[in-house]
Amino acid sequence: MGQATRTTKLFLDLGSPEEGGANSGKRAYLEETARLLDAARAFYVTFFLAHPDKLEEKVSYFSQQLQEERERLISPNELLSWAESLTVETHAHPHPLPTYNFSERFPDFPFIYRRSVIKDAIGKVRSFLSNLATWRASGKKKGRPGLPGASNHPTLYDDAFSLDLDGADLHTCFARLKVYTGASWEWHNYPVKLSRYFEARWHDPAWEQQSPKLILRPKTAALHFSQVKTVEAKKVKASKEDPHLVTVAVDVNVKNLAVITVRQDGAIIETIFVSDHGLDRHRYGHLKRIARKQWQSGTPVKGEHSNQQLWEHVRRMNEDAAHQVSSRIADVCARYPGCVLLFERLRKIKTKGGSRSRRMNRRRANQLRGKINHYTRDKAYAGGTVTVEVNPHGTSQYCSRCGAKGERFSSRGGKRIKAKWGKLFGCLQCHYETNADFNASVNVHRSFYREWHWQPRTKPPPKAAKRGVGRRHVRSLQL
Ligand SMILES: [Zn+2]
């Protein structure tokens, strides 16, 4: 059993008031709120850094299971009460520490926000202290972990936020937030950009809602809802014992973003090619333009970002493509319940050689492949499919039909040209000819089932073999 997580975003409508958006004052409140929360978090980060021993305090408790006194690390909730008793003025504790008087520094601070910043601060300081301890133990001189920062996106707990989506039409749907106006804390209504897509995800009973975070960007403001779902998935070892197991293999490439093959009982029962629809070419055009502009403008100004819109466009294209391809793959998995999804462990497509823009494009293509892998894993897991990474060795070099070594080639004007970049694969042994990416995708199944030469390594490879990748793996089949 495991947990799948996803984020569902709800954008606040901060457009011009005539068009139904909130006024600019309301936007300023959100920024004020985030700023004040950062200041409060900084206060508690300093406070906990000044009391590092307390964070490592051991608390003794009585274990019912073992029937004896035991020790454990102090919990965040206990730390929170302790910190509040020292810094916040109450009837029970009328005199907070003079140097850390939170009530004086931040009057009227809502307690729900205070608790969220204290919890954030505990997390930040704890991770800093553990990093510091690791660094000290390593004995290195460089790389001392930096002090924890205080900025974070505000988390909106129940008492600081409510969502009213039951209005008859879109104009009556609001998110109610407790915000700081610069002088006091007030409740304000923010219109939201509601969509059917959001509503479907929001009402989905399979996903449990968590408190949203307020994400402020230069031009937008959004609430990010984290949703979790408990997933019951079989262990791969158990799945592998099923003689009629369905495996879905994906070969991620550049032009064919994904070649999906489905195999059952030793036969390929479905194949889907997901093309990039010219994305690689299109991106290359943009990168060429960026490279030319950089060349024309000479040495870049330090600390200044150039071609921001173009980079943003390229980034967004990659992001969109990754989500689309991963959805396609997850859909295929959903059609075969209980299947296992197979990916190759990612190899790098070398960025060496070619023009500057070509290298930049290769790098982006690599990033895209990584993203597809990552997103697919998450989406498939939410549907109950487990992903396995298989040994990528030789998937593009060996014949998927007989297992012999073959060659990549391309056919131009009816002539067969042997080339590494060739779109086709030809077997020298059985003369099977097919699309090279399809061949690789079928071989991913072979690698999972350890067929032919895809055997686990029996002994560590000899040192000399490091130069030739092929020799690192034992070939069991005599050809
Ligand atoms: Zn063959």
Boltz pocket constraint, residues with backbone or C-beta under 6 A from the ligand:
constraints:
  - pocket:
      binder: B
      contacts: [[A, 399], [A, 400], [A, 401], [A, 402], [A, 403], [A, 404], [A, 427], [A, 428], [A, 429], [A, 430], [A, 431], [A, 432]]
      max_distance: 6.0
